[in-house]
Each structure stands twice: as structure tokens, then as C-alpha cells.
Amino acid sequence: MGISRPASLAFALAAAVFAQPETPRPQFDAASVKVNESADRPSTRYDPIRVDLHKASMKHLVRRAWPLPDYQIVWPSWVDGQRGARGYDCSVTFPRDTTAERLNLMFQDLMITRFGLAMHWESREFKAYEVTVSEQGPKLKEARNPAPPTDFPKYTARTEAGLWHFSSQLGGSPSGLTLAGVLEALDATHILDRPLINATGLQGYFDVELVAPAEDPGTRPAASELIKALEKQLGLKVKLKTLPLRMLVIDGLERMPTEN
């Protein structure tokens, strides 16, 4: 029995779709990547058509391609081991009207073509501190002078006279952090043994000042004191929960980039 004309047309269209090549990833106009094993500190320089990363860590490069918190990425075991000792000088140029989302895609192409990055997405159960707005409502102050986006949140944490102080103000820099930035900065203090996950839905930039009694020998607060300070001073409720989380799993990643 022959195939009817509509059916044969459908098969032809399906074959044409599957035969089409995948949409190519956007690429940088120019890109240079070199290994840096100096004692220099990492730094970043932006302008509308160029980004220069000096001694960027592997985590920094990957998170430029996929802007996720560290805990949402399953890293190869060697990545943490080389941090500080080996970094990468990366200079890239792109059209002036490039959006942030397209810039991410360009960095994805860079990581795949220069570092052989292979990955997949996977849903996993993850134990973390879920952050929601307390019953009394948020107590966050809108930033008076929002800082421009940076690679990682800028903040100050210090202990004085038995009190631990956390501030979104860093020296003379503009103040203000998104709530996601606040939580990422608090994660970086390693006071809590699990990451803080933003489930508040709050948008915008905020000026944040937190104070908590420091633990003996007077360097950082206990986890319970930080959690109490978040609720009392910022109106944010913190609860340990097991949550389903979409994870980026890195299957392959080379330590050394291919030549420029």
C-alpha cells in the first residue's frame, strides 16, 4: 500500500527538520585565553565591547557561561584544588549591543571550544536553607546608590567589640546588593553549613546591615545567631529543607585551554 500525499509530505517535513544543523552558538569577535600561575590577585575590567579577566578561576569562567550559584554546579574534583595557584587571563570582544544573555552564550561557546567542557542537567534532592519573607514582612531598605553588576557580590564583614558586622558597603564603593547577592555573600562567610536559597521573590537592590553576637574567640556568629539576625533585622525567615534542584553537572573539562 502506498503512502498518501499528506502523510508523505509530513514525513518529508520531519526529515527536513531532523536534517537541519543545530543553531550555532554565538561567538566572540575575538577571544584570547592564557594560563596565569602568578601570585597576582584576580581582577576584571569591563567596557561596552570588551571584558578582560585577569587570573580568573575556572569556577569564575564557568559561572560566566552559566550564571548559577556555586552549589548548583557539580564540579570536577580538581577544580577547587587549583584555585589560587592557577588562573586564566581571558580577553574577549563583542558587538556593542550584546545583551547579558547573549554574552553568557558566548562564554558557553568559549568553554566548550577552548576547554572541552561537556555537561548535562540533572534534578537532585538538595538539603539547604530556604529563605522566605517572614510573617511580619520584609525589612529591607532600597539601595540609595545601587552598585553596577559585578562578577561576585561585594561586601564587608568584620568583628568588633564582640559583635559581627555584615554590610553591603565595601569601602568607598557604591552600596546595594540584590537579595541573591546578599545570600551568596553570606554563603561565602561559611557560617552556615548549607547554602541559602532565595525563595522570597523580592527584586531590586538593597542596602544591608546585619549585626550578630560573635562566638568565642570572637570572630563569627553561631549559625543560630545569624538565622535570628536575618529574621529580626531583615524580615527573612530561614528554614532547613530538602528541595528539588536543577543541577549543572560537568562531565568533562580540561585544565589547559587550546592555543589562541
C-alpha positions in Angstrom: 0.0 0.0 0.0 1.4 3.4 -0.9 1.6 6.4 1.5 -1.0 9.1 1.0 0.2 12.6 -0.2 -0.4 14.3 3.2 1.4 11.6 5.1 4.3 11.6 2.7 4.5 15.4 3.0 4.6 15.1 6.8 7.4 12.6 6.6 9.3 14.8 4.2 9.0 17.8 6.6 10.0 15.8 9.6 13.1 14.5 7.7 14.0 18.1 6.7 13.7 19.3 10.4 16.0 16.5 11.7 18.4 17.1 8.8 18.9 20.7 9.7 22.1 21.5 11.7 21.7 22.8 15.2 21.6 26.6 15.6 25.2 27.7 16.0 26.2 29.2 19.3 27.1 32.9 19.2 30.8 33.5 19.4 33.1 36.4 20.5 34.5 38.6 17.8 37.9 37.8 19.3 39.0 35.7 22.3 42.3 35.1 24.0 42.8 32.7 26.9 46.1 32.1 28.6 47.2 30.3 31.8 48.3 32.5 34.7 50.2 30.9 37.5 51.5 34.2 39.1 50.8 35.4 42.6 48.5 38.1 41.3 45.1 38.7 42.6 42.1 38.3 40.2 40.7 41.4 38.6 38.1 42.3 36.0 37.8 45.2 33.5 34.6 45.9 31.6 33.7 48.2 28.8 30.8 48.1 26.3 32.6 45.9 23.8 35.2 44.1 25.9 35.8 42.1 29.1 39.3 41.4 30.4 39.6 38.8 33.2 43.0 38.6 35.0 43.8 35.4 36.7 40.1 34.3 36.8 39.5 30.9 38.4 38.0 28.0 36.5 34.8 28.5 38.6 34.7 32.1 37.6 34.9 31.2 33.9 32.2 28.6 34.1 29.8 30.8 36.1 30.1 33.5 33.5 28.8 31.0 31.0 26.1 29.6 33.3 25.3 32.3 35.9 24.5 29.9 38.8 25.4 29.8 42.5 28.4 27.6 43.2 26.2 24.9 44.9 24.1 24.4 41.8 27.1 23.1 39.8 28.7 19.7 40.2 32.4 20.3 39.7 35.2 18.0 38.8 37.2 17.2 41.9 40.4 19.0 40.7 38.7 22.4 40.3 38.9 23.5 43.9 42.5 22.2 44.2 44.0 24.6 41.6 42.1 27.7 42.9 44.6 30.4 43.8 47.6 28.6 42.2 46.4 28.6 38.6 44.0 31.1 36.9 43.4 32.3 33.4 43.8 35.6 31.6 40.8 35.9 29.3 40.2 38.8 27.0 37.1 38.8 24.8 35.5 41.4 22.4 31.9 41.5 21.2 29.4 43.9 19.5 28.3 46.9 21.4 24.7 45.9 21.6 25.3 42.4 23.0 22.8 41.5 25.8 23.9 39.9 29.0 22.1 36.7 28.0 24.0 36.6 24.6 27.2 37.2 26.5 26.6 34.1 28.6 26.1 32.1 25.4 29.4 33.4 24.0 31.2 32.3 27.2 29.5 28.9 26.9 31.0 28.6 23.4 34.4 29.6 24.7 34.3 27.0 27.5 33.2 24.3 25.0 35.7 25.1 22.3 38.7 26.1 24.4 38.3 23.9 27.5 36.4 20.9 26.0 33.6 21.4 28.5 30.8 18.8 28.4 27.8 19.0 30.7 24.2 17.9 31.3 21.3 19.0 33.5 20.1 16.8 36.3 17.4 17.1 39.0 18.6 16.3 42.5 17.3 16.4 46.0 19.3 19.1 47.9 19.4 20.0 51.6 19.6 23.7 52.0 18.3 26.8 53.9 15.2 28.1 52.2 14.8 31.9 52.6 11.3 33.3 52.6 9.7 36.6 53.7 8.7 36.4 57.4 5.1 36.8 58.6 5.8 40.4 59.5 7.1 41.3 56.0 10.5 42.3 54.7 12.6 44.9 56.5 14.9 45.6 53.6 15.9 49.1 52.6 16.1 50.1 49.0 19.6 50.9 48.0 20.4 54.7 47.8 23.3 54.1 45.4 22.9 50.7 43.7 26.3 49.3 42.6 26.7 48.2 39.0 26.7 44.4 38.4 30.0 42.8 39.3 31.4 39.3 39.0 30.7 38.4 42.6 28.9 40.3 45.4 31.0 42.9 47.2 30.5 43.2 50.9 32.3 43.9 54.2 32.3 41.5 57.2 34.2 42.4 60.4 34.1 41.7 64.1 34.4 44.5 66.7 33.8 44.5 70.5 32.2 41.0 70.4 29.8 41.9 67.5 30.0 40.6 64.0 29.0 43.2 61.4 28.0 42.4 57.8 27.5 45.3 55.3 26.7 45.7 51.6 29.0 48.7 51.6 32.6 47.9 50.6 35.0 50.7 51.4 34.1 53.7 49.3 32.3 51.6 46.7 28.7 52.2 45.8 26.4 50.3 48.1 23.5 47.9 47.3 23.1 44.3 46.6 20.3 42.1 45.2 18.9 39.7 47.7 20.6 36.9 45.7 23.8 38.7 46.1 23.3 39.1 49.9 22.7 35.4 50.3 25.7 34.5 48.1 27.9 36.8 50.2 26.6 35.2 53.4 27.3 31.8 52.0 30.9 32.9 51.4 31.4 33.5 55.1 30.9 29.8 55.7 28.9 30.4 58.9 26.2 28.1 57.7 26.9 24.5 56.7 24.4 24.7 53.8 23.7 27.3 51.2 20.9 29.9 51.5 18.4 29.6 48.6 16.3 32.7 47.7 12.6 31.8 47.7 11.3 35.4 48.5 10.6 36.6 45.0 11.9 40.1 46.1 13.5 42.1 43.3 15.8 45.2 43.4 18.9 46.4 45.2 19.1 46.8 48.9 21.4 48.4 51.5 22.0 45.7 54.1 23.5 46.0 57.6 23.5 42.9 59.8 24.8 42.6 63.4 25.1 39.4 65.4 27.0 38.5 68.6 30.3 36.9 67.7 31.2 33.4 69.0 34.2 32.9 71.2 37.0 33.5 70.3 35.1 36.5 68.8 35.4 36.1 65.1 32.0 34.9 63.7 28.4 34.4 65.0 27.0 31.0 65.6 24.7 29.7 62.8 21.6 30.1 65.0 22.6 33.8 65.7 22.9 34.6 62.0 19.5 33.0 61.3 17.9 35.0 64.1 19.5 38.2 62.8 18.2 37.6 59.3 14.6 37.3 60.6 14.7 40.1 63.2 16.7 42.7 61.2 15.8 41.9 57.6 12.4 40.1 57.9 13.8 37.0 56.2 12.8 33.6 57.6 15.3 30.7 57.2 14.3 27.1 57.3 16.4 24.0 56.6 14.6 21.9 53.9 15.2 19.3 51.3 14.5 20.8 47.9 14.5 19.6 44.3 17.2 21.5 42.5 18.2 21.5 38.8 21.9 20.9 38.8 24.5 21.6 36.1 26.7 18.5 36.1 30.1 18.9 34.4 31.1 15.7 32.7 34.3 16.8 31.2 36.6 19.9 31.5 40.3 20.4 30.5 42.7 22.2 32.8 44.6 23.7 29.9 42.9 25.7 27.1 43.6 25.1 23.5 46.0 27.6 21.9 44.8 31.0 20.8 
